[in-house]
Amino acid sequence: MRFASDNASGAAPEVMAAVVAANAGYAASYGGDAAMARVTTLVRDLFEAPQAVVHLVATGTAANALAIATHCPPWGAVFCHTHAHVAEDECNAPEFYSGAKLVLVPGAQGKITPETLTEVLARTGTSGVHGVQRGMLTLTNVTEAGTVYSPAEIAALTALARAHAMPCHLDGARLANALVATGATPAEMSWKAGIDVVSLGGTKNGCLGVEAVVLFDPARAWELELRRKRGGHLFSKHRFLSAQMEAWLTDGLWLRLAGQANASGQRLANGLRDRGVVVPEAPANMMFPEWPPGTHARLEAAGAVYYRYPAHEGVERARLVTSWSTTPEDVDRFLALF
């Protein structure tokens, strides 16, 4: 009954097998391996973007920080949700790598709306040389509240950014889960909706540790490559990153793993609701249920592992996350405690 994070799950057998296979013999270093060329082709095909450039790093923080730094000058504002991962969980790495300023945009259930973005844009970048300039927009899908943007919602926000000549980044640490939840294609969720660069996360969804920065504008590629090297994120034995990403993207494994995580999430959310627990919108694999005081102690005593979250007086709140390796038995054992 481990629902703390999909980071806590292991790697999928197919990914582990690919890493072991990559260990045989010799391969070119620093991204010159043959597997990396195949990864680029896979990503281009999946995103319907034949000119896309793909660079791999080992962490989501590196992917986000490098993508943002490549698209925003140090005098620019990076508009993000108040509770975005880049704002609350990356130790100021986006600011460190870019020199830019994060400007927080409110919105219910983890989502920026056209209304809230318009309001913040109106009061940013209006003081000439003395103030921060409008730089770029970054969105997270799945959001930190467990909700999911549809392609149409993303397009509405990127249109506002475009009106101010701002590029747009998508933090896709759980992008596969968002795609499964909406039925959208990678292209529909990214460049067709106005996104310029994607952090495509594999670590939370069955990989050992690999993320892809996908740039739809090849003109940005060399700068990102230089920033990756300068920032210490260019792997020498790069083939082990490539092997993970290739196995993950081959034959739809990444979407199957996300589908397993989402199915467990829906089983858990629906089961809790059937037992009278309040579970806000949670279409993917992360949820924030609220239950009566004393429930935490009882669940934890029975062996349940998850994160407690702040709640208003009279209730307790938790964050529950399912993963590709969560089983129906795991979910049902937890539900039996209610």
N, C-alpha and C positions, 0 to 999 in steps of 0.2 A: 504493500500500500504506500508506494513512494510517489508523491505528487508534487514534490518541491520544484522541480524544473526538468525540462527536456534536456538540459545540459548534463543532468545526472545519469542519463541512460548511456548504455554502451554504444559501440559502433555496430552497424549492420554487418552480418557475416559476409555479404558480397563485397563490402568496402574493405573489411579486414583481409579477405582473400586477395583483393587487388593490391593491397600494400605488400603482402607477403610475396606475391608474384613480381612486383616491381623491385624487390630486393635482389633478384637474380642478375648477375652480370654487371655490366657497366652502362651508364647513360650520361648524356650530356648534362651539364649542370646549369643552374641559374635560369631555368625555363626553356632551355634548348632541347629538352627531351622530346621524343616522338609522341609521348602521351599528351603533352601539352598542345601539340598541333591538333590532335584529335579532339581535345577538350574544346578548343576554339571552334572547331567545326560543329561540335554538338551544340554549343551555346548559340552559335549563329543560326543553326537550323531551328532550335527550339524557340528562339525569340524572333524568328523570321527577319533577321537583321544581318545580311551578308557582309556588311562592312563593320560590324561590331568588333571591338577589341577587348580581349579578356586578359586580366592579370589576377593571379592567385596570391592570397596571403593566408595566414594561419588563424587569424582572429577576426571577429566581427568589428571590434573596436578599430583595428587597423584598416579594415575595408571602409568603414564609415569615415574615419578621420582622413584617409588619403583621398577618398572620393570628394569629400567636402573641400579639402585644401586645393584640389585641382580645379575646382569650379567657383571658388569664392576668394576675392582678394582680402588682404588683412584689414582693410578699412570697411569691409562689408558686413552686413547682418545676415546671419543664417536663421531663417524663420523656421521654428519647430514647435511641436506641441509642448505645453507646459511639462508634461510627464514623459516626454520622449526619452528613449534610451540614450540618445546622444546628450541629453540634458542632465539626466539623473544617474547614469550608470557607467560613464566612460571617463571619469576622473579628469574632465576637461581636455581629453585627447583631441577632439575636433578643434577646439580653440588653440591648443598647443601646436598642432600641425599646420593650421591655416592662419593663425593670428587673428581670425575673425571673431565676431561677437555673436553669441547665441541670443536671439530675441524670442521670448516665449509667447506662444499663441494659445489662448484657452480654448476649451471645447469639451462638451460632455462626452463621457464614455471613450476618452482617449482620442477623439477625432477633432481635427481642425475643420471648421466649416467656412464656406465663402464669406459669411457674415463676420466671423471672428478674425479671419485673415484680412479682410478689407479694412476693418477697424484698426488693426495693428499696422498695416501698411500705410494707412493715412497719417499716422503720427511718427513714422520712421523715415529717415532720409530727407527730412524737410528743412534742415538747418545748415545747408551748404557745407562748406569745408569744415565746419566746427563739429559736425555730428557724423555718426555712423551712416554709411550708405546702404541702400537696399542691395543685398548680395545674392542670395539664393533661397530656395525652399527645400526642406527635407521632410519627407513623410515616412511613417512606419507602418508596415503591413505584414503581419498581424500587428495591431496596435498594442501598446503596453497595458491597455485595459481589456485585452482579449477580443476586441471588436475587429471588424474587417472593413476596409474601404472597398467599394466596388470600382471598376474602371471609370464609370461615369462620375463618381465622387472625386476620384483623382483628377480626371480631366477638368472638372470645374475649378479645382484649386490651381492646377498648373496654368490654366487660362489666365487667372489673375496674376500669377507670377510672370507669365509671358508679357502681359500688358506693362510690366515694369522691367522688361528685358532681363529677367532673372532665370537662370537654369534651375532644374529640379532634380533632386536626388530621392531615391527610394531605398530606405533601409529595409531590406528583405531578409532579415535574419530568419523569419518564418514565412518567407514568400510562398513556399510550396504549400503550406497550410492554408494561406489565403487563396491560392489558386484552386485548391480542392474545395474550399468552402463556398466560393463564388461560381465555380465552373468556368472561369475566365482562362484564356490562354496567356502564356508569358508575354506575348506581344501586346495583347489587349491591356494587360496590367502595367505595362511599362511605356515603351516609346509611342505606341498608338494613343496612350492617354497623356502624352506630353512629358514623360520622364526622360532625362538626359543620361543618367547614370544610375546603375542598380548595384547595391551590395547584396549579392546572392548567397544566402547562408546555407551551409551544409552541416555545420557542427551540431546544431540543435535537432537535426533530422537524420541522424544515422551515420555521420562521418566522424572520424577521429578528431579532425580539426582542420577545416579548410573553408575558405570563403572566396567567392569570385567577385571582382570588381568588373562590371560590364559597362563599357562606354559605348554609346551609340554615335558619338562624334569622334572619328579617328584622329582628328586634329588635336585632341586632348591627350592622346595615348602616351606620347613621349614624355610629357610633363609628369603624368602619373607614374610612369616607369622610373623616372629620375627620383621622384619623391619616395617611391617604395624603397629604392636602394638607399637613399640618404637617410630614411627613417629606420633602416635596419630590418626591413621586412621582406627582403629578397632572399629566399632560401637557396643555399648552395645545392643541397640534395632535393631539388625541386620536384623530382619525379615522384616523391611520396605524396606531395600535394596533388599533382596531376593524376596519379593513380586513383586517389580517393574521388576526385571530382568526376573522372571518367566513368568509374563504376557506378557512382551515384546517379549520373545523368543517363546512363545507358538503359535502354528498354523500359524507360519510365519508372525506374526504381525510386527516384526521389519523390514522385507523386504517389506511388504506392505506400511508401513509408509515411508520408504526410497523411494519406487517407486512413492508415491504421491509427495514427495519433488522433486525428479528428473524430474517427468513429468511437474511439474510447472516450474522447471528450464529450461527445454528444450522449453517449450511454451514461456517463457520470452526471452531466448537467440535467438530463431528463429524469434520471433516477432520483436526484436530490429534489427536483421540483415535485415529483410524485409523492415525496415524503414531507412536503410542506416547507422546504427550504427555499428561500428567496435566492434565485440565481439570475443576475442581470444578463443582458444579451451576450451570448458566448458561442458564436457559430463555428469556432475552430477547436483549438485544444487547450485554451486557457480560460479560466473563469474565476470570479470573485464572489463566492456565496456568502450569505449572512445567515447566522443561526443564533440560537439563544445562548446566554452566558452559561459557562460551564461545559460547553460542547468541546472546546479545545482540549481541556484536561482529559476528558473522557476518550476522545479520539486518539490523542497522543499516548495515553496509557495503553491503548489497544495496539499500538505500533504504527499508527499512521504518521507519515512524514510529509509536511507541507510548510508553507510560510504563513505565519500570522500577519494580518494586515490591520492598520488602524481602523477603528469603527466608531460610530457615534454611540452615545450612552445607551445601554440596554440591549446591545447586540454584540456579537463577535463576528469578525470577518476574516476570510482566508483567501489565499491565492492557491489554486489547484491547477497543475499543468500535467497533461498526459503526454506520452511520447510514443514513438513508433513501437517500443517494446512493452508498452502497457497492455496487459491482457484483460479480457472480460472478467476473469477470476479476480484480478486485482481490484477492479471497479466494484464488483459485486460484494467482495469482502468488506470494502469501505462502506458501501450502501447499507449493508446488514447491521452496521453500528447505529443506524438511525431508527 
